[in-house]
Amino acid sequence: MSELHDNTERVIEISDSDLPLHCPMDDQSDWNAHPRVYLSIEARGEVLCPYCGTLYRLKGRPSGGRH
Protein backbone atom coordinates (compact mmCIF):
# COMPACT_ATOMS: atom_id res chain seq x y z
CA MET A 1 0.00 0.00 0.00
CA SER A 2 1.31 3.44 -0.85
CA GLU A 3 1.92 6.11 1.74
CA LEU A 4 -0.72 8.84 2.11
CA HIS A 5 0.49 12.42 1.75
CA ASP A 6 -0.92 15.29 3.75
CA ASN A 7 -2.83 17.79 1.60
CA THR A 8 -1.10 20.69 3.36
CA GLU A 9 2.06 19.97 1.38
CA ARG A 10 2.15 22.75 -1.20
CA VAL A 11 5.06 21.62 -3.41
CA ILE A 12 5.00 18.05 -4.67
CA GLU A 13 7.61 16.47 -6.91
CA ILE A 14 6.26 13.88 -9.29
CA SER A 15 7.85 11.50 -11.78
CA ASP A 16 6.90 10.36 -15.27
CA SER A 17 5.13 7.37 -13.70
CA ASP A 18 2.60 9.80 -12.11
CA LEU A 19 1.46 11.06 -15.52
CA PRO A 20 -1.17 11.98 -16.53
CA LEU A 21 -1.14 14.30 -13.54
CA HIS A 22 -4.33 15.08 -11.67
CA CYS A 23 -5.01 16.92 -8.45
CA PRO A 24 -5.79 15.76 -5.89
CA MET A 25 -3.65 12.67 -6.40
CA ASP A 26 -4.87 9.25 -5.30
CA ASP A 27 -2.27 9.02 -2.52
CA GLN A 28 -3.34 12.24 -0.81
CA SER A 29 -5.18 11.82 2.47
CA ASP A 30 -8.10 14.03 1.35
CA TRP A 31 -8.27 12.76 -2.23
CA ASN A 32 -11.76 14.24 -2.56
CA ALA A 33 -10.85 17.73 -1.24
CA HIS A 34 -11.86 19.33 -4.54
CA PRO A 35 -12.99 18.12 -7.98
CA ARG A 36 -10.32 16.15 -9.83
CA VAL A 37 -8.58 18.33 -12.38
CA TYR A 38 -6.03 17.10 -14.90
CA LEU A 39 -2.95 19.31 -15.14
CA SER A 40 -0.58 19.71 -18.07
CA ILE A 41 2.95 19.64 -16.67
CA GLU A 42 5.05 18.23 -19.51
CA ALA A 43 5.80 21.48 -21.37
CA ARG A 44 7.03 23.63 -18.46
CA GLY A 45 8.08 21.05 -15.87
CA GLU A 46 5.79 22.54 -13.23
CA VAL A 47 2.14 23.48 -12.83
CA LEU A 48 -0.08 25.07 -10.19
CA CYS A 49 -3.44 23.55 -9.26
CA PRO A 50 -6.14 26.18 -9.80
CA TYR A 51 -8.25 24.79 -6.91
CA CYS A 52 -5.83 24.36 -4.02
CA GLY A 53 -2.64 26.12 -5.13
CA THR A 54 -0.42 23.05 -4.88
CA LEU A 55 2.67 23.38 -7.05
CA TYR A 56 3.66 20.19 -8.86
CA ARG A 57 7.20 19.79 -10.20
CA LEU A 58 8.32 17.09 -12.58
CA LYS A 59 11.53 15.44 -11.36
CA GLY A 60 14.45 15.67 -13.74
CA ARG A 61 12.99 18.48 -15.83
CA PRO A 62 13.82 22.17 -15.69
CA SER A 63 11.07 24.32 -14.18
CA GLY A 64 9.75 27.67 -15.34
CA GLY A 65 9.87 27.07 -19.07
CA ARG A 66 9.25 29.83 -21.55
CA HIS A 67 5.75 30.78 -22.67
PAGU-778769 format. One record per atom (N, C-alpha, C, O, CB): z, y, x negated; residue in three letters. Coordinates in steps of 0.2 Angstrom, whole numbers, plus 5000, padded with zeros to 4 digits. Glycine has a CB too. Layout:
<sites>
ZYXALA ...
</sites>
This chain:
<sites>
500049944996MET 500050005000MET 500050064996MET 500450064991MET 500650005005MET 499650114997SER 499650174993SER 500250224995SER 500550215000SER 498950214995SER 500350264990GLU 500950314990GLU 500750364995GLU 500150394995GLU 501150334983GLU 501250384999LEU 501150445004LEU 501250515000LEU 501750514996LEU 501550445010LEU 500850565001HIS 500950624998HIS 501150675003HIS 500950675008HIS 500250654994HIS 501650715000ASP 501950765005ASP 501350825006ASP 501050845002ASP 502550805001ASP 501350845012ASN 500850895014ASN 501050965012ASN 500651015013ASN 500750895022ASN 501550975008THR 501751035005THR 501351044999THR 501451104996THR 502451045005THR 501050994996GLU 500751004990GLU 500151044991GLU 499651024995GLU 500550934987GLU 500051094988ARG 499451144989ARG 498851134985ARG 498351164986ARG 499651214989ARG 498951094979VAL 498351084975VAL 498351014974VAL 498850984971VAL 498351124968VAL 497750974976ILE 497750904975ILE 497050894971ILE 496550914973ILE 497750874982ILE 497150854966GLU 496550824962GLU 496350764965GLU 496750714966GLU 496750814954GLU 495650754966ILE 495450694969ILE 494850674964ILE 494650704959ILE 495050714976ILE 494650614965SER 494150584961SER 493550564965SER 493550564971SER 494450514957SER 493050544962ASP 492450524965ASP 492550464971ASP 492150464976ASP 491850494961ASP 493050424970SER 493250374974SER 493450404981SER 493550364986SER 493650324971SER 493750464981ASP 493950494987ASP 493450524991ASP 493550554997ASP 494550544985ASP 492850524989LEU 492250554993LEU 492050514998LEU 492050454997LEU 491750574988LEU 491750535004PRO 491750605006PRO 492450625007PRO 492950595010PRO 491350615012PRO 492650695005LEU 493250725006LEU 493450745013LEU 492950775016LEU 493350775001LEU 493950725015HIS 494250755022HIS 494950775021HIS 495350745017HIS 494050705028HIS 495150825025CYS 495850855025CYS 496050845032CYS 495650875037CYS 495850925022CYS 496650825034PRO 497150795029PRO 496850725027PRO 496450695030PRO 497850785032PRO 497050705021MET 496850635018MET 497250585021MET 497850595024MET 496850635010MET 497050525021ASP 497450465024ASP 498050455021ASP 498550425024ASP 496950405024ASP 498150475015ASP 498750455011ASP 499250515012ASP 499850515008ASP 498650435004ASP 499150565016GLN 499650615017GLN 500150595022GLN 499950565027GLN 499250685018GLN 500750615021SER 501250595026SER 501150625033SER 501350585038SER 501950625023SER 500850685034ASP 500750705041ASP 499950705041ASP 499650765042ASP 501050775042ASP 499650645041TRP 498950645041TRP 498650675048TRP 498050685048TRP 498750575041TRP 499050685053ASN 498750715059ASN 499050785060ASN 499050815065ASN 498950675065ASN 499150825054ALA 499450895054ALA 498950945057ALA 499150995060ALA 499650915047ALA 498250925056HIS 497750975059HIS 497150925060HIS 497150875058HIS 497651035055HIS 496650955064PRO 496050915065PRO 495750895058PRO 495750935054PRO 495550945069PRO 495450835058ARG 495150815052ARG 494550855051ARG 494050865055ARG 494950735052ARG 494450885045VAL 493850925043VAL 493550895036VAL 493950885032VAL 494050995042VAL 492950885036TYR 492550865030TYR 492450925026TYR 492150975028TYR 491950815032TYR 492550915019LEU 492450975015LEU 491950955009LEU 491950895007LEU 493150985012LEU 491550995008SER 491050995003SER 491251014996SER 491351074995SER 490351025005SER 491450964992ILE 491750984985ILE 491250974979ILE 491351004974ILE 492350944984ILE 490750934980GLU 490250914975GLU 489950974971GLU 489950974965GLU 489750874977GLU 489751024974ALA 489351074971ALA 489851124966ALA 489551144961ALA 489051124976ALA 490351134969ARG 490851184965ARG 491351154961ARG 491651184956ARG 491151234969ARG 491551094963GLY 492151054960GLY 492751074963GLY 493251044961GLY 492151074952GLY 492851114967GLU 493451134971GLU 493251164978GLU 492751184979GLU 493851184967GLU 493751154983VAL 493651174989VAL 494351194992VAL 494751154991VAL 493251134994VAL 494351234997LEU 494951255000LEU 494951235008LEU 494351245011LEU 495051335000LEU 495451205010CYS 495451185017CYS 495551245022CYS 495951285020CYS 495951125019CYS 495051255026PRO 495151315031PRO 495751315036PRO 495951365038PRO 494551325035PRO 496051255037TYR 496551245041TYR 497251255038TYR 497651295040TYR 496551175044TYR 497351225032CYS 498051225029CYS 498051255022CYS 498651265020CYS 498251155028CYS 497451275020GLY 497451315013GLY 497551265007GLY 497651295002GLY 498051365013GLY 497551205008THR 497651155002THR 496951164998THR 496451165000THR 497751085004THR 497051174991LEU 496551174987LEU 496451104984LEU 496851074981LEU 496651224981LEU 495851074985TYR 495651014982TYR 495151024976TYR 494751064976TYR 495250974987TYR 495350994970ARG 494950994964ARG 494650924962ARG 495050874963ARG 495351024958ARG 494050924960LEU 493750854958LEU 493850844951LEU 493650884947LEU 492950854960LEU 494250794949LYS 494350774942LYS 493750764938LYS 493250734941LYS 494750714942LYS 493750794932GLY 493150784928GLY 492550834929GLY 492050824926GLY 492950714928GLY 492650884934ARG 492150924935ARG 492350994934ARG 492951014935ARG 491850914942ARG 491951044932PRO 492251114931PRO 492351144938PRO 491951134943PRO 491651154927PRO 492851184938SER 492951224945SER 492651294945SER 492551314939SER 493751224946SER 492651314951GLY 492351384951GLY 491651394950GLY 491451444946GLY 492751434947GLY 491251354952GLY 490551354951GLY 490251424954GLY 490551454958GLY 490151294953GLY 489651434951ARG 489251494954ARG 489051484961ARG 488851434963ARG 488651514949ARG 488951544964HIS 488751544971HIS 487951534971HIS 487651534977HIS 488951604975HIS 
</sites>
